């Protein structure tokens, strides 16, 4: 698991938190802070969210896209969390 975290860190992300509910990562870009959350859902449909920390004029967070490399690493991390914490489905 540490290997995956190191690869994610090389992409500029810092892990803020990890527990049985998921993991949170942040990356500071030029003029915004990108957050990526891997979240456990009770129904088994776990999710990965990537968004800008600040809200826009409509009161929502802007979506921030992930590269293919980033997506693969976060998916690998989600699978590791599923095994580690016994998420169902």
Helices and strands as residue ranges (DSSP letters): H 2-10, E 14-19, E 22-28, E 33-39, E 47-55, E 61-63, H 68-85
